[in-house]
Amino acid sequence: MTVQFSNTEGHATLTLCGRLDTSVSSDVKAQIDQHLDHAGTISHLTLDANKLDYISSSGLRILLSLVKRFSNFKIVGVNAEVFDVLNMTGFVKLMTVERALRQVSLDGCEILGIGGVGTVYRLNDDTIIKVFREGTTMDEVRHEITMSKEAFVMGMPTAISFDVVQVGSQYGLVYELLQAHTLSTCIKHHPERLDFFARQYAQLFRQLHAIEVPAGSALPNALDHERQQVLHIRRYFPQQAIDLLLHILDAIPAGNRLLHLDLQAKNAMIQGDDELMLIDMGEMGYGHPILDLAHAYSSMVLFIGDYDTVVGIPRDMGNKLWDLAINYYFEGLPADVIALRKEQIAAVACIRNYSWLALSDSFPQQLIDECVALFNQRVAARRDYLLDVCKTIKDWTL
C-alpha cells in the first residue's frame, strides 16, 4: 500500500494505491496523519480511490477519522468491491462517495459537433457522447445534468444523460438518441427541406420561450451569467469595449422565460418523426428571449472561426436557415415590428460574439486577436447606432 498527497490552495488529495487491510492500516494512518499535520490549511479533502483495490474494517476506521476531521471530505474513483463495503456499512451516508467511471474509447467514432466546452461524438446507432474540454470538473458536468433535467421537467424535448464516463483524462456524458442526427446534418443531406427545418427550428425557440421558469429553479439568471462572462474577457479587451458591451447588456429587460443560450444548428437533434430535441444544456438559464435569439444569431450569422466545423453547414446555408427561422418565429407580427426585432437581436448578439471567449482560457491567441480586430469593425465603429437600437429594447414586452 502506498500513500500520496497533494495540496493546492487548500484543496488536498490523498491517493491510496493497493490493499488497505489490517496488516498495513497502522502504517497508512501514520503516513496520512503526517501529511495532514504538515499540510497547512485544508478546506477540502478528497481521497482518490482509483487504485484502492480493497478496504478492511481497520481501513474504514481511518475513513471515519477523516470524516470527523474534515467536513468537506469525499472519496472518488471507488471500484465496485470497495463501494459495496462502503454501502453495506453505511459510509455512503456519512460522506460523498463517487464510483469509478468506466473508460470509453472513441476510436472510429464520428464527430457530430465541436463547441466551446466540448465535442459530441456518435458512439453507435443508439447513443452519442459529449466529451468535455480538458480541465472540466465533475461539478461542471453535474451542472449540465441538472440543467437537462430541469428543462425536461418543464416540458422541453431534451436528451437526458444516463451515464457519466471517462475518455482518457476527460469526462463524458452519454445520451441515448435512437437514430438521431443533428439539424445541421439533416439540412446538409436534404437542402430541399430547408424551409421545413427552419420552421421546426423556429418552433423549438417558441416552445422554449413559452415556458416560464418558476421561482426557486436551479436554472441561473442568464443576465447575471452574461455579465460575469463579459467581465471575464477584460483580459482581452480595453475597458471602453467592456463598458460598451455592459451598456448593451443593461438594455435587456428582465424575464423569466426558459433559455437554451447555445441553440445553434448542431445543438438540436432530429429524431423519429422529425422531432427536434435539445442537447448541450450546460448554458441554460432564464431571462428575456432576446438573449437566447441573440446567442443563436451570433453562432448562425456572426460566428468567428471555422463555421463549417462548428455549425456543421456552409455559412451561406446557415444564414438562410436563420433568415427563414426568425421570420417564422415572429410570424403574425407587423413587418415594421419584425424588422425592429431583427435589429435588436443583432445588436445584443454583439455581446455573445465576444463573451464566449470566457468559456475557456485556452483558446489560441490567433483566434483572440481575430475577435479583437472584428470587435473594432463590427461594434466599436457602430457604437452610436447600437446604442440607439438598445434604447428601443425596453418596448419588447413578453
Sine and cosine of phi, psi and omega as CSV:
sin_phi,cos_phi,sin_psi,cos_psi,sin_omega,cos_omega
0.00,0.00,0.77,-0.63,0.06,-1.00
-0.88,-0.47,0.51,-0.86,-0.01,-1.00
-0.84,-0.54,0.81,-0.59,0.07,-1.00
-0.86,-0.51,0.47,-0.88,-0.08,-1.00
-0.59,-0.81,0.63,-0.77,0.11,-0.99
-0.60,-0.80,0.45,-0.89,0.00,-1.00
-0.59,-0.81,0.90,-0.43,0.01,-1.00
-0.88,-0.47,0.97,-0.23,0.04,-1.00
0.79,0.61,0.69,0.72,0.08,-1.00
1.00,-0.01,-0.16,0.99,0.07,-1.00
-0.99,-0.14,0.99,-0.15,-0.12,-0.99
-0.98,-0.19,0.52,-0.85,0.02,-1.00
-0.75,-0.66,0.79,-0.61,0.17,-0.99
-0.98,-0.20,0.76,-0.65,0.04,-1.00
-0.89,-0.45,0.86,-0.51,0.01,-1.00
-0.95,-0.32,0.78,-0.63,-0.03,-1.00
-0.83,-0.55,0.85,-0.53,0.05,-1.00
0.90,-0.44,-0.50,-0.86,-0.06,-1.00
-0.95,-0.31,0.86,-0.51,0.02,-1.00
-1.00,-0.09,0.99,0.16,-0.01,-1.00
-0.94,-0.33,-0.06,-1.00,-0.10,-1.00
-0.87,0.49,-0.57,0.82,-0.09,-1.00
-0.92,0.39,-0.40,0.92,-0.06,-1.00
-0.89,-0.45,-0.10,1.00,-0.17,-0.99
-0.88,0.47,-0.63,0.78,-0.01,-1.00
-0.90,0.43,-0.69,0.72,0.01,-1.00
-0.92,0.40,-0.64,0.76,0.01,-1.00
-0.90,0.45,-0.70,0.72,0.02,-1.00
-0.88,0.47,-0.64,0.77,0.01,-1.00
-0.90,0.44,-0.65,0.76,0.03,-1.00
-0.91,0.42,-0.69,0.72,-0.01,-1.00
-0.89,0.46,-0.73,0.69,-0.01,-1.00
-0.87,0.49,-0.63,0.78,0.01,-1.00
-0.90,0.43,-0.70,0.72,0.04,-1.00
-0.87,0.49,-0.74,0.67,-0.09,-1.00
-0.94,0.35,-0.59,0.81,-0.03,-1.00
-0.93,0.37,-0.40,0.91,-0.05,-1.00
-0.94,-0.34,0.21,0.98,-0.11,-0.99
-1.00,0.01,-0.22,0.98,-0.11,-0.99
0.99,0.14,-0.47,-0.88,-0.05,-1.00
-0.96,0.29,0.75,-0.66,0.07,-1.00
-0.80,-0.60,0.90,-0.44,0.02,-1.00
-1.00,-0.08,-0.52,0.86,0.01,-1.00
-0.69,-0.72,0.74,-0.68,0.05,-1.00
-0.86,-0.52,0.80,-0.59,0.03,-1.00
-0.88,-0.47,0.72,-0.69,0.12,-0.99
-0.98,-0.21,0.90,-0.43,0.01,-1.00
-1.00,0.08,0.93,-0.37,-0.07,-1.00
-0.96,-0.29,0.31,0.95,-0.04,-1.00
-0.86,0.51,-0.48,0.88,-0.01,-1.00
-0.91,-0.42,0.32,0.95,0.08,-1.00
-1.00,0.00,0.92,-0.38,-0.12,-0.99
-1.00,0.05,-0.46,0.89,-0.13,-0.99
-0.37,-0.93,0.52,-0.86,0.09,-1.00
-0.65,-0.76,0.72,-0.70,0.00,-1.00
-0.98,-0.19,-0.03,-1.00,0.01,-1.00
-0.90,0.44,-0.56,0.83,0.04,-1.00
-0.93,0.37,-0.55,0.84,0.08,-1.00
-0.93,0.38,-0.61,0.79,0.04,-1.00
-0.88,0.47,-0.58,0.81,0.02,-1.00
-0.91,0.42,-0.54,0.84,0.08,-1.00
-0.90,0.43,-0.70,0.72,0.04,-1.00
-0.87,0.49,-0.66,0.75,-0.01,-1.00
-0.88,0.47,-0.62,0.78,0.03,-1.00
-0.92,0.40,-0.56,0.83,0.02,-1.00
-0.95,0.33,-0.61,0.79,0.04,-1.00
-0.88,0.48,-0.67,0.74,-0.02,-1.00
-0.94,0.35,-0.50,0.87,-0.08,-1.00
-1.00,0.09,-0.54,0.84,-0.07,-1.00
-0.79,-0.62,0.88,-0.47,-0.02,-1.00
-0.93,0.37,-0.53,0.85,0.01,-1.00
-0.99,-0.15,0.85,0.53,0.00,-1.00
-0.97,-0.23,0.68,-0.73,0.09,-1.00
-0.55,-0.84,0.36,-0.93,0.04,-1.00
-0.84,-0.55,0.77,-0.64,-0.10,-1.00
-0.82,-0.57,0.31,-0.95,0.06,-1.00
0.94,0.34,0.57,0.82,-0.10,-0.99
-0.99,0.14,0.80,-0.60,0.03,-1.00
-0.97,0.24,0.13,-0.99,-0.12,-0.99
-0.89,0.47,-0.66,0.75,-0.04,-1.00
-0.92,0.40,-0.72,0.69,0.01,-1.00
-0.92,0.40,-0.62,0.78,0.02,-1.00
-0.88,0.48,-0.67,0.74,0.03,-1.00
-0.84,0.54,-0.66,0.75,0.02,-1.00
-0.90,0.44,-0.73,0.69,-0.02,-1.00
-0.90,0.43,-0.59,0.81,-0.01,-1.00
-0.94,0.34,-0.74,0.67,-0.04,-1.00
-0.91,0.42,-0.50,0.86,-0.02,-1.00
-1.00,-0.02,0.00,1.00,0.05,-1.00
0.99,0.12,0.14,0.99,-0.02,-1.00
-0.93,0.38,-0.41,0.91,0.01,-1.00
-0.91,0.41,-0.30,0.96,0.05,-1.00
-1.00,0.01,-0.25,0.97,-0.05,-1.00
-1.00,-0.07,-0.38,0.93,-0.11,-0.99
-0.51,-0.86,0.25,-0.97,0.12,-0.99
-0.98,0.19,0.84,-0.55,-0.01,-1.00
-0.84,-0.54,0.86,-0.51,0.00,-1.00
-0.91,-0.41,0.81,-0.58,0.01,-1.00
-0.92,0.39,0.39,-0.92,0.12,-0.99
-0.91,0.41,0.63,-0.78,-0.01,-1.00
-1.00,-0.01,0.62,-0.79,0.05,-1.00
-0.96,0.29,0.58,-0.81,0.02,-1.00
-1.00,0.08,0.68,-0.73,0.00,-1.00
-0.85,-0.52,0.71,-0.70,0.08,-1.00
-0.99,-0.12,0.66,-0.75,0.01,-1.00
-0.96,-0.28,0.28,0.96,0.01,-1.00
-0.85,0.52,0.84,-0.55,0.03,-1.00
0.99,0.17,0.03,1.00,-0.03,-1.00
-0.99,0.16,0.63,-0.78,0.01,-1.00
-0.98,0.22,0.71,-0.70,0.10,-0.99
-0.99,0.14,0.82,-0.57,0.02,-1.00
-1.00,-0.08,-0.51,0.86,-0.03,-1.00
-0.21,-0.98,0.48,-0.88,0.03,-1.00
-0.80,-0.60,0.81,-0.58,-0.01,-1.00
-0.79,-0.62,-0.10,-0.99,-0.05,-1.00
-0.93,0.36,-0.45,0.90,-0.07,-1.00
-0.93,-0.37,-0.04,1.00,0.01,-1.00
0.13,-0.99,-0.06,-1.00,-0.03,-1.00
-0.79,-0.61,0.66,-0.75,0.01,-1.00
-0.97,-0.25,0.76,-0.65,0.00,-1.00
-0.86,-0.52,0.42,-0.91,0.20,-0.98
-1.00,-0.06,0.87,-0.50,0.03,-1.00
-0.98,0.22,-0.71,0.71,0.03,-1.00
-0.34,-0.94,-0.21,-0.98,-0.05,-1.00
-0.90,0.44,-0.41,0.91,-0.12,-0.99
-0.97,-0.23,-0.33,0.94,-0.15,-0.99
-0.70,-0.71,0.48,-0.88,0.15,-0.99
-0.83,-0.56,0.28,-0.96,0.01,-1.00
-0.67,-0.75,0.72,-0.69,0.12,-0.99
-0.99,-0.17,0.88,-0.48,0.01,-1.00
-0.98,-0.20,0.87,-0.49,-0.07,-1.00
-0.98,0.21,0.42,-0.91,0.02,-1.00
-0.85,0.52,0.47,-0.88,0.09,-1.00
-0.83,0.56,0.72,-0.69,0.01,-1.00
0.99,-0.16,-0.20,0.98,0.06,-1.00
-0.90,0.43,0.70,-0.71,-0.03,-1.00
-1.00,-0.02,0.30,-0.95,0.06,-1.00
-0.89,0.46,-0.56,0.83,0.04,-1.00
-0.88,0.48,-0.61,0.79,0.03,-1.00
-0.93,0.36,-0.59,0.81,0.07,-1.00
-0.91,0.43,-0.71,0.70,0.02,-1.00
-0.88,0.47,-0.58,0.82,0.03,-1.00
-0.86,0.51,-0.69,0.72,0.00,-1.00
-0.91,0.43,-0.63,0.78,0.04,-1.00
-0.87,0.49,-0.69,0.72,0.01,-1.00
-0.88,0.47,-0.68,0.73,0.00,-1.00
-0.89,0.46,-0.65,0.76,0.00,-1.00
-0.89,0.45,-0.69,0.72,-0.01,-1.00
-0.91,0.40,-0.64,0.77,0.03,-1.00
-0.87,0.50,-0.72,0.69,-0.01,-1.00
-0.91,0.43,-0.65,0.76,-0.01,-1.00
-0.88,0.47,-0.72,0.70,-0.01,-1.00
-0.89,0.45,-0.52,0.85,0.00,-1.00
-0.98,0.18,-0.08,1.00,0.11,-0.99
0.94,-0.33,0.14,0.99,0.01,-1.00
-1.00,0.05,0.61,-0.79,0.09,-1.00
-0.95,0.30,0.99,-0.12,-0.17,-0.99
-0.82,-0.57,0.69,-0.72,0.10,-1.00
-0.97,0.25,0.81,-0.58,-0.01,-1.00
-0.97,-0.24,0.75,-0.67,0.02,-1.00
-0.95,0.30,0.65,-0.76,0.05,-1.00
-0.92,-0.39,0.04,1.00,-0.02,-1.00
-0.33,-0.94,0.67,-0.74,0.17,-0.98
-0.97,-0.25,0.77,-0.63,-0.08,-1.00
-0.76,-0.64,0.09,-1.00,0.06,-1.00
-0.91,-0.42,0.72,-0.69,0.09,-1.00
-0.86,-0.51,1.00,-0.08,-0.17,-0.99
0.91,0.42,-0.85,-0.53,0.02,-1.00
-0.99,-0.15,0.11,0.99,-0.04,-1.00
-0.96,-0.28,0.40,-0.91,0.05,-1.00
-1.00,0.00,0.48,-0.88,0.06,-1.00
-0.67,-0.75,0.53,-0.85,0.11,-0.99
-0.93,-0.37,0.80,-0.60,-0.01,-1.00
-0.99,-0.17,0.75,-0.66,0.01,-1.00
-0.86,-0.51,0.60,-0.80,0.12,-0.99
-1.00,-0.05,0.90,-0.43,0.04,-1.00
-0.67,-0.74,0.98,-0.17,-0.10,-0.99
-0.95,0.32,0.90,-0.44,0.06,-1.00
0.78,0.62,0.58,0.82,0.00,-1.00
-1.00,-0.01,0.50,-0.87,0.03,-1.00
-0.71,-0.70,0.46,-0.89,0.03,-1.00
-0.92,0.39,0.41,-0.91,0.07,-1.00
-0.84,0.54,-0.62,0.79,0.02,-1.00
-0.87,0.49,-0.71,0.71,-0.01,-1.00
-0.88,0.47,-0.68,0.73,-0.01,-1.00
-0.90,0.44,-0.64,0.77,0.03,-1.00
-0.92,0.40,-0.66,0.75,-0.01,-1.00
-0.89,0.45,-0.64,0.77,-0.03,-1.00
-0.99,0.13,-0.39,0.92,-0.03,-1.00
-0.71,-0.70,0.91,0.41,-0.04,-1.00
-0.89,0.46,-0.39,0.92,0.02,-1.00
-0.92,0.39,-0.27,0.96,0.00,-1.00
-0.98,-0.19,0.31,0.95,-0.08,-1.00
-0.83,0.56,-0.67,0.74,-0.02,-1.00
-0.89,0.46,-0.67,0.75,0.03,-1.00
-0.89,0.45,-0.72,0.69,-0.02,-1.00
-0.91,0.43,-0.58,0.81,0.03,-1.00
-0.89,0.45,-0.65,0.76,0.02,-1.00
-0.91,0.41,-0.63,0.77,0.04,-1.00
-0.91,0.42,-0.65,0.76,0.02,-1.00
-0.88,0.47,-0.72,0.69,0.03,-1.00
-0.89,0.45,-0.65,0.76,0.00,-1.00
-0.90,0.44,-0.57,0.82,0.03,-1.00
-0.90,0.44,-0.68,0.73,0.08,-1.00
-0.88,0.48,-0.71,0.71,-0.03,-1.00
-0.90,0.44,-0.63,0.78,0.03,-1.00
-0.89,0.45,-0.69,0.73,0.06,-1.00
-0.85,0.52,-0.78,0.63,-0.16,-0.99
-0.98,0.22,-0.13,0.99,0.10,-0.99
-0.99,0.12,-0.23,0.97,-0.05,-1.00
-1.00,0.02,0.83,-0.56,0.06,-1.00
-1.00,-0.06,0.84,-0.54,-0.03,-1.00
-0.98,0.20,0.83,-0.56,-0.05,-1.00
-0.95,0.31,0.42,-0.91,0.09,-1.00
-0.87,0.49,0.62,-0.79,0.00,-1.00
1.00,-0.01,-0.01,1.00,0.04,-1.00
-0.91,0.41,0.43,-0.90,0.05,-1.00
-0.96,0.27,-0.22,0.98,-0.01,-1.00
-0.92,0.39,0.66,-0.75,-0.02,-1.00
-0.99,0.16,0.32,-0.95,0.11,-0.99
-0.96,0.29,0.88,-0.48,-0.10,-0.99
-0.91,0.42,-0.59,0.81,0.02,-1.00
-0.91,0.42,-0.67,0.75,0.02,-1.00
-0.89,0.45,-0.68,0.74,-0.01,-1.00
-0.91,0.41,-0.64,0.76,0.01,-1.00
-0.90,0.44,-0.62,0.78,0.02,-1.00
-0.89,0.45,-0.66,0.75,0.02,-1.00
-0.88,0.47,-0.63,0.78,0.00,-1.00
-0.93,0.36,-0.64,0.77,0.03,-1.00
-0.89,0.46,-0.69,0.73,0.01,-1.00
-0.91,0.42,-0.51,0.86,-0.01,-1.00
-0.91,0.41,-0.52,0.85,-0.08,-1.00
-1.00,0.01,0.24,0.97,0.09,-1.00
-0.88,0.48,-0.37,0.93,0.02,-1.00
-0.92,0.39,-0.33,0.94,-0.06,-1.00
-0.96,-0.27,-0.42,0.91,-0.15,-0.99
-0.84,-0.54,0.49,-0.87,0.08,-1.00
-0.92,0.39,0.37,-0.93,-0.06,-1.00
-0.86,0.51,-0.54,0.84,0.02,-1.00
-0.88,0.48,-0.63,0.78,0.03,-1.00
-0.93,0.37,-0.67,0.75,0.03,-1.00
-0.89,0.46,-0.68,0.74,0.01,-1.00
-0.88,0.48,-0.62,0.78,0.02,-1.00
-0.91,0.41,-0.70,0.72,0.03,-1.00
-0.89,0.46,-0.64,0.77,0.02,-1.00
-0.92,0.39,-0.57,0.82,0.04,-1.00
-0.90,0.43,-0.68,0.73,0.06,-1.00
-0.88,0.47,-0.69,0.72,0.00,-1.00
-0.88,0.47,-0.63,0.77,-0.01,-1.00
-0.91,0.42,-0.34,0.94,-0.01,-1.00
-0.98,0.20,-0.22,0.97,-0.06,-1.00
-0.98,0.18,0.82,-0.57,0.01,-1.00
-0.92,0.39,0.39,-0.92,0.09,-1.00
-0.94,0.34,0.35,-0.94,0.02,-1.00
-0.28,-0.96,0.21,-0.98,-0.01,-1.00
-0.80,-0.60,0.40,0.92,-0.05,-1.00
-1.00,0.04,0.48,-0.88,0.00,-1.00
-0.95,0.32,0.79,-0.62,-0.04,-1.00
-0.81,-0.58,0.69,-0.73,0.06,-1.00
-0.99,0.12,-0.72,0.69,0.10,-1.00
0.97,0.25,0.16,0.99,0.18,-0.98
-0.38,-0.92,0.69,0.72,-0.13,-0.99
-1.00,0.00,0.91,0.42,0.16,-0.99
-1.00,0.02,0.07,-1.00,-0.23,-0.97
-0.92,0.39,-0.26,0.97,0.05,-1.00
-1.00,-0.05,-0.09,1.00,0.00,-1.00
-0.97,-0.24,0.30,0.95,0.16,-0.99
-0.81,-0.59,0.74,-0.67,0.01,-1.00
-0.94,-0.34,0.63,-0.78,0.06,-1.00
-0.97,-0.25,0.83,-0.56,-0.08,-1.00
-0.73,-0.68,0.55,-0.84,0.08,-1.00
0.88,0.47,-0.76,-0.65,-0.06,-1.00
-1.00,0.09,0.90,0.43,0.04,-1.00
0.85,0.52,0.51,0.86,0.05,-1.00
-0.99,0.14,0.79,-0.61,0.05,-1.00
-1.00,0.04,0.71,-0.70,-0.03,-1.00
-0.74,-0.67,0.64,-0.77,-0.04,-1.00
-0.99,0.13,0.62,-0.79,0.21,-0.98
-0.74,-0.67,0.05,-1.00,0.04,-1.00
0.85,0.53,0.95,0.32,-0.16,-0.99
-0.99,-0.17,0.20,0.98,-0.14,-0.99
-0.91,0.42,-0.34,0.94,-0.06,-1.00
-0.96,-0.28,0.16,0.99,-0.06,-1.00
-0.86,0.51,0.49,-0.87,0.04,-1.00
-0.26,-0.97,-0.25,-0.97,0.06,-1.00
-0.76,-0.64,0.44,-0.90,-0.01,-1.00
0.29,-0.96,-0.45,-0.89,-0.01,-1.00
-1.00,0.06,0.68,-0.73,-0.03,-1.00
-0.83,0.56,-0.41,0.91,-0.03,-1.00
-0.86,0.52,-0.54,0.84,-0.03,-1.00
-0.93,0.36,-0.64,0.77,0.03,-1.00
-0.91,0.42,-0.72,0.69,0.00,-1.00
-0.91,0.40,-0.58,0.81,0.02,-1.00
-0.93,0.38,-0.62,0.79,0.06,-1.00
-0.88,0.47,-0.70,0.71,0.01,-1.00
-0.91,0.41,-0.66,0.75,0.03,-1.00
-0.88,0.48,-0.63,0.78,0.03,-1.00
-0.86,0.50,-0.64,0.77,0.01,-1.00
-0.98,0.22,-0.72,0.70,-0.16,-0.99
-0.98,0.17,-0.40,0.92,-0.07,-1.00
-0.87,-0.49,-0.76,0.65,-0.16,-0.99
-1.00,-0.10,0.05,1.00,-0.19,-0.98
-0.74,0.68,0.71,-0.70,0.04,-1.00
-0.96,-0.28,0.87,-0.50,-0.02,-1.00
0.78,-0.63,-0.38,-0.93,-0.04,-1.00
-0.99,0.15,1.00,0.01,-0.11,-0.99
-0.86,0.51,-0.75,0.66,-0.08,-1.00
-0.86,0.51,-0.63,0.77,-0.03,-1.00
-0.95,0.31,-0.71,0.70,-0.10,-1.00
-0.98,0.20,-0.73,0.69,-0.03,-1.00
-1.00,0.09,-0.49,0.87,0.12,-0.99
1.00,-0.09,-0.01,1.00,0.05,-1.00
-0.62,-0.79,0.32,-0.95,0.06,-1.00
-0.87,0.49,0.48,-0.88,-0.07,-1.00
-0.86,0.51,-0.64,0.77,-0.03,-1.00
-0.90,0.43,-0.59,0.81,0.04,-1.00
-0.94,0.34,-0.63,0.78,0.05,-1.00
-0.90,0.44,-0.62,0.78,0.05,-1.00
-0.90,0.43,-0.65,0.76,0.03,-1.00
-0.90,0.44,-0.68,0.74,0.03,-1.00
-0.85,0.53,-0.72,0.69,-0.03,-1.00
-0.90,0.43,-0.71,0.71,-0.02,-1.00
-0.85,0.52,-0.68,0.73,0.03,-1.00
-0.92,0.39,-0.72,0.69,-0.10,-1.00
-0.90,0.44,-0.67,0.74,-0.06,-1.00
-0.94,0.35,-0.52,0.86,0.09,-1.00
-0.93,0.38,-0.63,0.77,0.06,-1.00
-0.92,0.39,-0.59,0.81,0.00,-1.00
-0.87,0.48,-0.65,0.76,-0.04,-1.00
-0.99,-0.13,0.25,0.97,-0.06,-1.00
-0.80,0.60,0.75,-0.66,0.01,-1.00
0.97,-0.23,-0.29,0.96,0.04,-1.00
-1.00,0.09,0.42,-0.91,0.06,-1.00
-0.87,0.49,0.49,-0.87,-0.07,-1.00
-0.86,0.52,-0.63,0.78,-0.03,-1.00
-0.93,0.37,-0.55,0.83,0.04,-1.00
-0.93,0.36,-0.67,0.74,0.02,-1.00
-0.88,0.48,-0.68,0.73,0.01,-1.00
-0.87,0.49,-0.67,0.74,0.02,-1.00
-0.91,0.40,-0.67,0.74,0.02,-1.00
-0.86,0.52,-0.64,0.77,0.01,-1.00
-0.90,0.44,-0.65,0.76,0.04,-1.00
-0.90,0.43,-0.66,0.75,-0.01,-1.00
-0.90,0.43,-0.68,0.73,0.01,-1.00
-0.88,0.48,-0.71,0.70,-0.02,-1.00
-0.89,0.46,-0.60,0.80,0.01,-1.00
-0.92,0.39,-0.73,0.69,-0.01,-1.00
-0.93,0.37,-0.48,0.88,0.01,-1.00
-0.88,0.48,-0.36,0.93,0.03,-1.00
-0.86,0.50,-0.46,0.89,0.00,-1.00
-0.94,0.35,-0.83,0.56,-0.07,-1.00
-0.89,0.45,-0.48,0.88,-0.06,-1.00
-0.89,0.46,-0.26,0.96,0.00,-1.00
-0.80,-0.60,-0.49,0.87,-0.02,-1.00
-0.92,0.39,-0.35,0.94,0.01,-1.00
-0.90,0.44,-0.29,0.96,0.07,-1.00
-0.89,0.45,-0.30,0.96,0.04,-1.00
-0.97,0.25,-0.17,0.99,-0.02,-1.00
-0.92,0.39,-0.40,0.92,0.00,-1.00
-0.41,-0.91,0.48,-0.88,0.08,-1.00
-0.98,-0.19,0.27,0.96,-0.07,-1.00
-0.85,-0.53,0.37,0.93,0.07,-1.00
-0.94,0.35,0.54,-0.84,-0.01,-1.00
-0.86,0.51,0.58,-0.81,0.00,-1.00
-0.87,0.50,-0.56,0.83,0.01,-1.00
-0.87,0.49,-0.65,0.76,0.02,-1.00
-0.93,0.38,-0.66,0.75,0.03,-1.00
-0.88,0.47,-0.69,0.72,0.01,-1.00
-0.89,0.46,-0.61,0.79,0.02,-1.00
-0.91,0.42,-0.65,0.76,0.03,-1.00
-0.89,0.45,-0.68,0.73,0.00,-1.00
-0.90,0.44,-0.68,0.73,0.00,-1.00
-0.90,0.43,-0.68,0.73,-0.02,-1.00
-0.94,0.34,-0.49,0.87,0.07,-1.00
-0.86,0.52,-0.70,0.72,-0.02,-1.00
-0.89,0.46,-0.58,0.82,-0.01,-1.00
-0.98,0.20,-0.72,0.69,-0.17,-0.99
-1.00,0.05,-0.47,0.88,-0.13,-0.99
-0.89,-0.45,-0.87,0.49,-0.08,-1.00
-0.85,0.53,-0.65,0.76,-0.03,-1.00
-0.94,0.33,-0.28,0.96,-0.03,-1.00
-0.91,-0.42,0.40,0.92,-0.14,-0.99
-0.80,0.60,-0.79,0.61,-0.07,-1.00
-0.88,0.47,-0.67,0.74,0.03,-1.00
-0.88,0.48,-0.72,0.69,-0.03,-1.00
-0.88,0.47,-0.65,0.76,0.01,-1.00
-0.91,0.41,-0.59,0.81,0.05,-1.00
-0.91,0.42,-0.67,0.74,0.03,-1.00
-0.89,0.45,-0.65,0.76,-0.03,-1.00
-0.87,0.50,-0.51,0.86,0.01,-1.00
-0.90,0.44,-0.36,0.93,-0.06,-1.00
-1.00,0.00,-0.24,0.97,-0.15,-0.99
-0.92,0.40,-0.49,0.87,-0.03,-1.00
-0.86,0.51,-0.37,0.93,-0.03,-1.00
-1.00,0.09,-0.05,1.00,0.04,-1.00
-0.99,0.10,1.00,0.01,-0.04,-1.00
-1.00,-0.02,0.42,-0.91,-0.04,-1.00
-0.99,-0.13,0.00,0.00,0.00,0.00
